[in-house]
Amino acid sequence: MQNDQQPGFTPTSPPTLPPTLPPTLPSPGHATYPPAPPYVPTVSSPPLPTPSSPPGRSGAGSIVRIGGVVLAILIIISIAAASLPASIVRARATAYPMPSVAITMPQSNGPVVLGTSVSFVAQVRAGNDLSFTWDFGDDSSAVGATVNHTYTDYGNGAYTVTLTATDPIGQQAASQLPVNVTPAAPTASFTATPDPNNPFAVQFDGTGSSGTQLSCIWDFGDGGTDNSGECQTEYEYQQLGTYTVTLTVQDIAQQTNTASQQVTVSIPKPVASFTPSVSGYCVSVDASASTGYQLTYNWDFGDGSTDSTGSSDDYYCYYSSGTFTITLTVTDAGGQSSRTSQTVSI
């Protein structure tokens, strides 16, 4: 008979089991012991046959099969590793979409008044867990979804507010809003004070006006003006009277305001007074006791003779004796006059 077993395989004979003994009954008068446990033979497993290549084949085939498995595993790992970042990106994109923001001003979209606090609010259109930074265009900044800011410098009247929003994975979005600023509306105000040395002159002071970088324009009510921009000035009127003076103030933003008041240019009325002194046919007169501003003196000696030289003292000689009435008229710089008379006997 042909042996179909592969070379190197040796069959093993089955183990021989001992015969089973019949149970022993105890003899009378002898002690009884428990029966011994049954004998269990130990069967040794034959060693596994070592596989060998069939005739005409070598062990390289097994190596190729193992290598193919390893290569397949490596390919699977590479594909998984390549798709991992894309999965993470998709997960991040789902959790943190690209942010989008806008700026709103709850109180108004009109000009912002200097010195007044204004609120800016970040309006989120897209994005999660955003942080916000603000640049107000005047070298100042802030953080937060809602911020307040006060502009104190007019500059050129225009600023750009920039909002930048950032999410936890570094994505950013920005929004800008132009903001126009304007000073508070100016208020014109002035005082008028007569010059103590010249009753025709009045000192005007408009520095009590309020506003930003004001210039002043004066109308003195008699046709005279002052367009120099100075808010303190003095003006001399040519005649006594009451005039309506108008001050117009203009600020840096060309905003204007006016104020008017009546100014009376007046001087006290003069009072004529003189003292005569007779000596023979001659008389001397002294009007230094007269009062008034820039007086001129006119004398009438009562015999048809007059003196209009304007002197406060005079000397006159009559050609005959008699009683004469001397009259003094004084006139001040404003045209106001006063008259007084006295009688002398020559």
C-alpha positions in Angstrom: 0.0 0.0 0.0 1.3 3.5 -0.8 2.0 5.7 2.1 -0.1 8.9 1.6 1.5 10.6 4.6 3.7 13.5 4.0 7.4 13.1 4.7 8.4 14.0 8.2 5.1 13.0 9.8 5.4 10.1 12.3 2.1 8.6 13.6 1.8 8.1 17.3 0.2 4.9 18.8 -2.8 5.4 21.1 -1.9 5.2 24.8 -2.6 1.9 26.7 -5.1 2.2 29.5 -4.8 0.0 32.7 -7.6 -2.5 33.4 -10.5 -1.4 35.5 -10.5 -3.3 38.9 -13.8 -4.4 40.4 -14.7 -2.7 43.7 -13.4 -4.4 46.9 -16.0 -5.1 49.6 -14.9 -4.5 53.1 -14.2 -7.6 55.2 -15.8 -8.1 58.5 -13.8 -6.6 61.3 -11.7 -4.4 59.0 -11.7 -0.7 58.7 -13.4 0.9 55.7 -11.5 3.4 53.5 -12.9 5.6 50.8 -12.3 4.2 47.3 -9.4 5.7 45.4 -10.3 8.1 42.7 -10.5 6.6 39.3 -7.5 6.7 37.2 -7.6 9.2 34.4 -5.0 8.7 31.8 -3.1 11.7 30.5 -3.1 11.9 26.8 -0.3 13.9 25.2 -1.2 15.8 22.1 1.1 15.0 19.2 3.2 17.9 18.1 1.7 19.9 15.2 3.2 19.1 11.9 5.4 21.7 10.5 4.0 22.9 7.3 6.3 22.5 4.4 6.0 23.7 0.9 4.4 21.3 -1.5 6.6 19.6 -4.1 7.8 22.2 -6.6 7.0 25.2 -4.4 9.3 27.1 -2.0 8.4 29.4 1.1 8.5 32.6 -0.9 4.7 32.3 -1.6 3.9 32.6 2.1 6.1 35.7 2.4 4.4 37.3 -0.6 1.0 36.6 0.9 2.0 38.2 4.3 3.6 41.2 2.5 0.5 41.8 0.6 -1.6 41.9 3.8 0.9 44.4 5.3 0.8 46.5 2.2 -3.0 46.6 2.2 -3.0 47.6 5.9 -0.5 50.4 5.2 -2.6 51.7 2.3 -5.7 51.8 4.5 -3.8 53.7 7.2 -2.5 56.2 4.6 -6.0 56.8 3.2 -7.3 57.3 6.7 -4.5 59.7 7.6 -5.0 61.7 4.4 -8.7 62.1 5.0 -8.3 63.0 8.7 -7.4 66.7 8.2 -10.3 67.1 5.8 -12.6 65.7 8.4 -11.3 68.1 11.0 -11.7 71.0 8.6 -15.3 70.0 7.9 -15.9 69.7 11.6 -14.4 73.1 12.3 -16.3 74.6 9.4 -19.5 73.3 10.9 -18.7 74.6 14.4 -17.1 77.9 13.3 -18.5 79.3 10.0 -16.7 82.2 8.5 -17.7 85.3 10.6 -19.5 88.3 9.2 -20.2 91.4 11.2 -21.6 95.0 10.8 -21.6 98.1 13.0 -24.7 99.8 14.2 -25.2 103.1 16.2 -28.4 102.7 18.2 -28.9 106.3 19.0 -28.4 107.9 15.5 -26.5 107.6 12.2 -26.2 111.4 12.1 -23.2 113.6 13.1 -21.7 112.9 16.5 -21.4 116.0 18.7 -17.9 116.5 20.1 -17.8 115.8 23.8 -20.9 113.5 23.7 -20.6 109.8 24.3 -21.8 107.6 21.5 -22.5 103.8 21.4 -21.3 101.3 18.8 -22.7 97.8 18.6 -21.3 94.8 16.8 -24.1 93.1 14.8 -23.2 89.4 14.2 -24.4 88.1 10.8 -22.4 84.8 11.0 -19.9 83.2 13.3 -19.7 81.7 16.8 -17.9 82.6 20.0 -16.5 85.9 18.5 -14.3 88.4 20.2 -14.4 92.1 19.1 -11.9 94.8 18.9 -12.6 98.5 17.9 -10.5 101.2 16.3 -12.2 104.6 16.5 -9.9 106.4 14.1 -8.6 108.9 16.6 -5.8 106.8 18.1 -8.2 105.1 20.6 -9.6 101.6 20.8 -11.8 99.3 22.8 -12.9 95.7 23.1 -16.4 94.2 23.5 -19.6 93.7 21.6 -21.0 97.1 22.7 -18.7 100.0 23.4 -19.0 103.7 24.1 -16.7 106.4 22.8 -16.4 110.2 23.1 -14.7 112.2 20.4 -12.9 115.3 21.8 -11.0 116.5 18.7 -12.8 117.9 15.6 -9.9 117.1 13.3 -11.3 117.3 9.8 -14.7 116.4 10.9 -14.6 112.7 9.7 -13.5 109.5 11.3 -13.7 105.8 10.3 -14.6 103.3 12.9 -13.3 99.8 12.3 -14.6 96.6 14.0 -12.6 93.3 13.8 -14.3 90.1 14.9 -12.2 86.9 15.6 -13.4 83.4 16.3 -11.6 80.7 18.3 -9.9 79.2 15.2 -8.5 82.5 14.1 -10.9 83.4 11.4 -11.6 87.1 11.1 -14.0 89.5 9.6 -14.0 93.3 9.6 -16.5 96.1 9.1 -16.1 99.9 8.8 -18.4 102.8 9.5 -17.7 106.4 8.6 -18.6 108.8 11.4 -19.0 112.5 11.0 -18.3 114.7 14.0 -19.5 118.2 14.6 -18.9 120.7 17.4 -21.7 121.7 19.7 -23.6 124.7 18.1 -22.0 128.0 19.1 -23.7 130.6 21.2 -22.9 134.3 20.7 -22.7 136.6 23.6 -20.9 139.9 24.3 -20.6 142.9 26.6 -20.2 146.6 25.7 -18.3 149.0 28.0 -17.8 152.7 27.4 -14.2 153.8 27.2 -13.5 155.8 30.4 -11.2 158.1 28.5 -13.4 158.5 25.4 -17.2 158.5 25.8 -17.5 158.0 22.0 -15.6 154.8 22.1 -17.0 151.5 23.3 -15.1 148.3 24.2 -16.7 145.1 22.9 -15.9 141.7 24.3 -17.3 138.5 22.7 -15.1 136.0 24.5 -18.0 134.9 26.6 -19.4 133.2 23.5 -19.3 129.4 23.5 -18.1 127.2 20.6 -15.1 125.5 19.0 -12.4 127.7 17.5 -14.7 130.8 17.1 -14.2 133.8 14.9 -16.2 137.0 15.5 -17.7 139.4 13.0 -19.0 142.7 14.4 -21.6 145.1 13.0 -21.6 148.3 15.1 -25.0 149.6 13.8 -23.8 152.9 12.2 -22.4 151.3 9.0 -19.1 150.4 10.7 -17.9 146.7 10.8 -15.0 144.6 12.0 -14.3 141.4 10.0 -10.9 140.7 11.5 -12.3 137.7 13.4 -11.2 139.1 16.7 -13.6 138.6 19.6 -12.4 141.7 21.5 -12.4 145.0 19.8 -13.1 148.8 20.4 -15.0 151.1 18.2 -15.4 154.9 18.2 -18.7 156.4 17.1 -18.8 159.7 15.5 -22.1 160.8 17.0 -24.0 160.3 20.2 -27.0 158.0 20.0 -28.3 154.5 20.4 -27.0 151.8 18.0 -27.9 148.1 17.5 -24.7 146.1 17.6 -24.7 142.6 16.2 -22.1 139.9 16.9 -21.9 136.8 14.6 -19.7 133.9 15.8 -18.6 131.1 13.5 -17.0 127.9 14.6 -14.6 125.5 12.9 -17.5 123.6 11.3 -18.9 126.9 9.8 -21.8 126.8 12.2 -22.9 130.3 13.2 -24.9 132.1 15.8 -25.7 135.8 16.3 -26.5 138.1 19.3 -27.5 141.7 19.2 -28.0 144.4 21.8 -28.5 148.2 21.8 -25.5 150.4 22.8 -26.1 154.0 23.8 -23.2 156.4 23.2 -23.7 159.3 25.5 -21.9 161.8 27.6 -23.2 163.9 30.5 -24.8 167.2 29.3 -22.4 170.1 29.8 -23.1 172.8 32.4 -22.0 176.4 31.6 -20.7 178.5 34.4 -18.4 181.6 34.5 -17.2 184.3 36.9 -17.0 188.0 35.6 -14.6 190.5 37.1 -15.0 194.3 36.1 -12.2 196.7 36.1 -13.1 200.2 34.8 -14.5 199.8 31.3 -13.1 196.3 31.0 -14.3 192.9 32.2 -12.5 189.5 32.5 -14.5 186.3 32.4 -13.5 182.8 33.6 -15.5 179.7 32.6 -13.2 177.1 34.1 -16.0 176.0 36.4 -18.1 174.7 33.5 -18.4 170.9 33.1 -18.6 168.7 30.1 -16.6 166.7 27.6 -14.3 168.6 25.2 -16.1 171.9 25.6 -15.9 174.9 23.4 -16.8 178.4 24.7 -18.7 181.2 23.0 -19.0 184.6 24.6 -21.6 187.3 24.0 -20.7 190.5 25.9 -24.1 192.2 25.4 -23.1 195.1 23.3 -23.1 193.2 20.0 -19.6 191.9 20.4 -18.9 188.2 20.6 -15.9 185.9 20.9 -16.1 182.4 19.2 -12.4 181.5 19.7 -13.5 178.8 22.1 -11.4 179.9 25.0 -12.7 179.3 28.5 -11.4 182.7 29.7 -11.6 186.0 28.0 -11.1 189.8 28.4 -13.2 192.5 26.9 -13.4 196.3 27.2 -16.5 198.3 26.5 -16.6 201.7 24.8 -19.1 203.3 27.1 -20.5 202.8 30.5 -23.8 201.0 31.2 -25.3 197.7 32.2 -24.5 194.7 30.0 -25.6 191.1 30.0 -22.8 188.7 29.3 -23.8 185.2 28.0 -21.7 182.1 27.9 -22.6 179.1 25.7 -20.6 175.9 26.1 -20.8 173.0 23.6 -19.4 169.5 24.1 -18.0 167.1 21.6 -21.3 165.5 21.2 -23.0 168.7 20.2 -24.7 169.1 23.5 -24.8 172.7 24.8 -25.5 174.7 27.9 -26.0 178.5 28.3 -25.7 180.9 31.2 -25.8 184.7 31.6 -24.8 187.4 34.1 -25.2 191.2 34.2 -22.3 193.6 34.8 -22.3 197.3 35.3 -19.6 199.4 33.6 
